[in-house]
């Protein structure tokens, strides 16, 4: 079996078997105790759309796909290659299957543009954004999805700053992330701890009528500003702690100083303009 090809079946039969196991466990330890440890029933006809923007991730893409596919939740995967030049693009065809769509862009535009294109292909009830570089762990999917599946949230942010394990790396990156989050909170009146996180999970209907414009990493503040504008009713937004294994620049980290300035610009722009 090729690396990255392992998959967990997403059939209704497997979901039914999962739910039966949860019912039996709930009989033994109680439903609330099951929920407290992140074990819950998956609704009928639930499907998660995992959108993965990809640019020059030859080293990591197979392992990312393996980990995503191993998460025991019904799902489809949408890979959007942003004109990779390191051999990633040539690797991707081997990963295509009935649950994996691959889009090859002809122009390199950036993460935000890749996400816009990927969202158009989503058929799931809920969408999650997954970076292709293994900084974020797909094992966190169940805890990220729980508030949505239990009808407590419409949108969930995975926060790197509220208690989970993380790799110790760049102090000034952490400071910049927190400053940008505070500035975003001031203009959106949200109380997020990690606006810049990759892990944003949301019901598909959140995108209805949302005209996303940012091509690069400005997607993060733009998306946050636009969900905050929704009123009557407002979107229900949760944060969940996630683990984080950040990369060094030698390992391929792409975000830089100019992206920080662009994020600041987007925080202000999308507060006042669409």
C-alpha positions, 0 to 999 in steps of 0.5 A: 500500500502506498504511503498516505493511501490508508483510509478509514471507511466512511460508510454508514455501517461504520458510523452505525457501529461507532454509535452502538459502541458509544451507547454501550459505553454511555450505559456503563459510565454515563453519557455526560462522562462520555462527552467529557472525554470527547466520545459522542455519537455521529449524526446520520448523513454527517460528512466532514469536508477537509480542505488542504491547500498545498504548496511545495509540501513534498516532504510532508503531504503523504503523512498529512493525508495518512493522518487525516484518513485515519481519523474515524469520521466520515469525510471527503478530502479536497487537495488544492495544489497552488502550482507547487514546484518541488515535485509535490504536484507530480505526487498528488495523482497517486492519492486520488480516490472516491473520497479525495478530490484534487484541484491543480491550479495553473497560477500560484495565488496563495492560501486564501485563493486556494481555500476559495477554490477548495470550498467550491468543491465541498459537499460535506455538512461541516468544513475544516481547514488543514495545513499540509505541513504537519504543524497541526494534528488531525487527531484533534478533529473529534474535539474540534467537531464536538461543539458543532455536532452537539449543536453548541457552535456553528464555528470552532477555532482551534487555539494554540494558546489555551493549554495543549502541548506545543513545540517551543519555537519563535518568541516573536511569532507568538507575540505577533500572533497575540497582538494580531488577535487582540487587534482583531478582537478590538474591532470584531468584539470577539474574545478569541485567543488565536485568530491566526490559527489554521484550524477553523471548523464551520458549518457549510452554511457559514460561507453562504453570501460570504465574498472572500477576497484575500489571496494569501494569509489575509484569509484568517483575519478576513474570515474572522471579521466577516463571521463577526458581522453576522447578527440576528442571529450571530454565529455561535463561536467556540474555541478548543485547545489544539496541539501545535508542532510548528516548523522552522524556516529551514523545515519549510515555514512560509509565513513571514514579516510581510504577512504580518503587516498584511494581516494588520491591513486586513483586520482594519479593511474587513472591519469597515469594508467587504 
